[in-house]
Amino acid sequence: MVIIGAGAAGLMCAITAAERGRRVLLLDSSNKPGKKILMSGGGRCNFTNMYAEPENYFSQGGNPHFCKSALARYTPWDVIAMVSGHGIPYHEKKLGQLFCDRSSKDILHMLLGECERLGIELHVKAPVHAITRTENGYDLRTEIGDVSCTSLVIATGGLSIPTLGATGFGYDVARQFGHAVLPTRAGLVPFTVTDHDLKELCTELTGTSVDAVVGCNGQRFRENILFTHRGLSGPAILQISSFWHPGDTVEIDLLPDRDAVEWLTGQQAARPNSGLQTVLAEVFTKKMSALLAARWFAAKPMKQFTAGELRDVAATLNGWKVVPAGTEGYRTAEVTLGGVDTREVSSKTLESLKSPGLYFIGEVLDIAGHLGGFNFQWAWASGHAAAQVV
């Protein structure tokens, strides 16, 4: 069998298939395997999430049940057992997100070590130039020569972070063999802004992080947002970006634990001579408090605010409305939304329903997860599922 793509899904598929006694050839067009593994999680690799469930995944084609079978058969606890079995120290950062204590290299070394132990033939700088369907499977014209196989697995990922070698090759293969490829776009990605006042605010607050609830199109996430010189980032922004479309309004609650009207009214009664800036500094940084008071509201004592003015201030703090100009795109996106239509792929085996012996795993499929280790879990689970039958 041949697997194209030596990322998380491809490596897992290769290892699991080889453990079943299959002879595996693993090809990657990049100069190194597992590049996204190495850079993920700030170099610590958020390799799974303890709370991964089908509800943490979505598709552009509206096929929410597709991921259930694979996820049920290879769970976060299976990943944890693998990592622990290789003596890799890890920790939970927050919300079930598991990271390596030392480095992402530990995960990649584990996978490559297993490939070596099992005799998997791995070639990098080995792009595939052409694929032809035959009576017995597939013929491949590759950089290392012509190859024939009965099973061909596409694990080439999506378009995110092209500097790591991401291409649309997997989508081209899918189309060649009759598959629909749903429109792709960047997901888990920062927003950019062009509105002059908003851009100026973001620039002045670059590096400032705030706990918030961010909502759009019926989805809501509570985590930090981060102001950047280009716009807005941080976990909550990345999460909601997957549900945002150009022109949509994003609503941000900057005081998620407070009814702002009640709080401000109480502050006005208790501290009438304090400025709004001073009051806001109880929950935001001094710099952010000063900027918000001066730019959004009025830098005056609390006693000078009318009840209507306080309601307006509260409405903004509990429901700041932002219309992003766009996103930073695939350059910094953590995942690609869209991809190979899952309605034309078996949810149990990941085999094409159009071309027998052809399999699609990982990010190339129209499956994406939330931020926090969920996309790695899909890579492991889908690679493992396909490996049971290839």
N, C-alpha and C positions, 0 to 999 in steps of 0.2 A: 504494500500500500504506500501511497505518497501523500504527504501533508505539505501544503504550501502555506508557509507562515509560521515562524518560530517565536511567537509571542506566548502569552499565558495559555490560551486555548489550545494552540498547536502543540506546545510542549506537553501539556496534560494529556491530550489525545494520544500523542506518540508514546508516552510512558505507559499509559493504561493499555493501549493496544499491544505494545511489546510484552507487557506482563502476561498477556493472553497467548503469547507465542507468535504474534504476527511480526513479519519482517517489515521494518519501517524505514522509509527514506523521508527525511525532513528537509525542506528547501526554504531558504529565505533570501530575498533579494538584497537585504541590508548587509552591512559589513559586520554586524554583531547580532546575536539572538537576544530577545527579551529586552529591547531598549526601553519600552514603556514601563516594564517592571522596575528597571533601575531608577527611573526618574520619578516614579509614583510616590505619593505620600511624602513629598519633600525629601526623597532619598531614603525613606524608612518603609515604604511599601505597605499601604493599607490593604493587606492581602485578603481580608474577608470582613464580613459583619456578622456578629453572632445572632442578629435578629433578622437575617435575610429571609423574606417571605415573598411569594408571588406578588403581593400588593406593592412591593417596592420596585416593580418593573412595569414598563409601559411600552406601547408600540404606536407608531404613526398610523399603522393600518388597522388599529383597533382590534387586535387579537390577544386579549389579556391572558387567556388561558394557556397559550403556547408554552410558556416557560415552566409551567407547574411540574411536568413529568421529570425533566432533567434536574430541577432544583430539589425535588423530593428524593431523588436517588443519589445525590451527592451534596451533602449539607455542609454548613460551616463547620460542624463538628468533625466531619471527615477531613476537611482542610486542616483544622487544628491538630488532629491526630497525626497527619502527615508532617506538619511543621514541627510538632513536639517530638515526633519520632526521630527527626534529624537533629535534635538538640538545639533548635533555633529559639533563642529567648524572644518573647514578645510581650506586649502589654495592651490593655484596652485604654485608648485615649479618651473616648467619650462615646456615648450612644451606641455601644456595641462594636465600635470601630477598632479592629486589631492591627497593630503596627509592629514591625520588627524593633527590638531594642537597639540593635546595632545599625544595620544597613540593609537596604533592598538587595544588596549583593548576596545576602544569605539565602533569599528565596531563589534567585537565579542560579546560584551555585548548587543548591539542592536539586533543582530541576535538571540542570546540565549533568550533574553527577549521576542522577538516575538514568539519563539518556546514555551516558557512557557505560554504566553498569549493565544495561540491557542490550547493548550493542546497536543502538539506534544510529543510523548513518545521517549525520547532520552536515549540511553544506550551507555556508553563507556566501554572499555575493553570487547567488545562483538564481537569477530571475528566470521565470518560465516565459518563453517566447510564443508558444502555440500549444493548444490542446485539441486533440482530435478524438472523437468517439469511435470505438472499435467494437467488434462483436464480443470481445473478452473484457472490455473495460475502456481504458483511455491511454492514448499515446501522447507523451509530452516532449516538446522540443525545448531543451533547457540549456543554460550556460555550461553545464557539465556534461552535456550530451543528450542523446535520446533515451527516454525512459518509458516503460510500459507498466501499467498497474491495473488491477481489477477494482480497487477502491481509491478514490481521489477525494481528499478532504481540503476544503478551502477555509483557511484560518487567517486570512490576510488583514482582518480588522477593518476599520473605517478610514475616514479622512482626517481625523483629529491629529494635530501636531505633525504636520508634514516634514518638519526638520528631522524627525526620527524615522523617516522613510515611508510614511503613510501614503498610499495611492488608492486609486479606484479599481485596482486589478480584480478584486473579488467580485465587484459589481459587473465588470465586463464579462467575467466567466459565467456569472449567473445569467446575464442577458443572452450570451452565446448559446446556452442550453435551454432557452425558452422561459426563463424566470422573469417575473416582474420585479423591478427594483423601485421601491417607494422613494420619493424625493428625500434627499439628505440635507441636513443642516447641523450646525454646531450646537451641542448641548453641554450643560454644566460649564458655562462660559461667562466671563464678566460682561457687564453692559458698558456701552460707551454713551456719552452724552455730548450734544452740540449746543443746546440752549445756553446762551452766554452766562446768565446768572447761575444756573446749575453747574455749569462747567467750572466757573470761578469758585463756587463753594467747594466742589469736589477737589479742586486743585489745592485750595488753602487747607483742606482737611485731610490731604493725602496721608495715609498711614493710620488714621483714626478708625477704630473699630467700635461698633455699637451693637448691643443685643437688640434684636428686633424680630417682629413677625412680618414676613413678606408674602403678599398674596397676588394672584393673577389667575384668571380663567378657572376659578373654583378650587385652586390649589393654594395651600398655605404652609409655610415652613418657618419654624422659629430657630434661628441661630444668629451668629453675628453677621453684620454687613460691614464692608470695608470701603472707605473712600479712597479712590486712586486718582492719579493725574489724568486718567482717561475716562473715569466715570465711577461705577460702583461694582464692587466685587465682594468676596467673603462667602462663606458657606451658604447662607440663606439666599443670596443673589444667584449663586451658581445653581442651586436647586430649582429656583423658580424660572430660570432662563430656559429650562427644557420645556416649559409650558407656555412661554411667551412667544408671540408672533409680532412682526413689525406693526407699529401703530397702537399696540395694546398699552393700556395704563397699568402700571405696577403700583400697588398700594403698600406703604410701609408704616407699620405701627412702631414708632420709636420709644413708646412707653408701654410695652406689652403687659406689664403687671399692674398698671394703674389706669383708673378712669381719670383722664387728664383734667376734665372739668372739675371733678370732685377734689382732686389733688391741688389744682391751682387755686380754687376757691378757698380751700383750707389754708394754703400758704398765704393768700392775701389777708386772711383774718389773723393769722398768727404772726406774720412778718410784713405789715403794711408798708414799712419804710425801705424794705429790701428791694433791690432792682430785680427785674425778671431774669437778668443774666446770672445773678447770685443764686436765685432759686433753681434755675436750670442746672447750675454747676453741681447740684446734689446728685444728679443722675448722669450728666455728660461731663466731658473734660472742660476745663476752663475755656480753652480756645473755641471748642464747639459751642459752648453756651454763649460766649460773646458774639460769635458769628451769627448764630440763630436769632438771638435777641435783636441784633442790629439789622440783619438782612431780611428776616421774615416778619418780625413783630415790631417791637419798639423798646428801646433801651430806656425804660423809665421805671419809677418805683411801682410796686404792686398796687398800692392804694389808688394810683391814677388810672388803672384799667377798669373800664366799665364791665358789667356782666357780659354784654355782647362781645366785647373784645376778648375777654377770657375764653368765651366759647369758641371764638375763631382760632385762638392760639391752641386750644385743646384739640380742635378738629384737625389741625395740621399735625400736631404731635402724635395723635392716635391714628391719623390717616393721611400721611404725606403721599401725595400722588405724583408719580414720575412717569414720563413717557420716554423711554430710552431711544436714542437715535438708532442703535443697533447693538451688535455684540462684537467682541474681539475676533470672532470667527474661529475657523479651524486652527489658527495659529496657537491658541492657548486652550482650546476646548478639550475637556477631559473625555468626551464621548461623542460619537456621531449618532444623531437621530435619523431614523429611516433606514433603508437598506433592503436586503433581500426579503421579499414578501413571505412571511412565515406561513401563510395559508397554502403555499406550494411546497412546504417542507414538513416531513414527519416530526411531530413533537416528541415522539418516543426515541427515534433513532437519529434524527437530524438529517436523514437522507432526502435527497431531492425526490419530489413526486413527479418530476418531469424527465429525469435522466437517471436511471438506476446506477448505483455505485458512486454517485456524486453526493458529497456531504458539505453542509455549511455550518460552521460553529463560531461562537464568539460574537464580536462586534459587527461583523459583516452582515449579520441578520438584523431585521427590524425589531430589535429588542434593546432597550436601554434601561439602566437602573438609576436609582437615586445616588447622590454623593455619599461616600462613606464605606467603600469596600464592596458594594453590591455588584458593580460591574466586573470586578475580579471574580466574585462568586459565580457569576453567570459564565465567565470564561472557563473556570474549573469544571462547573457542572455540565456545560454543553460539550466540552471536550471529552469528559468522562463518558457521557451518554453515547456519543458517536463511537467511541472506542470499544463499546461493548459489542458492536455488530460489524465493524469494518473488517 
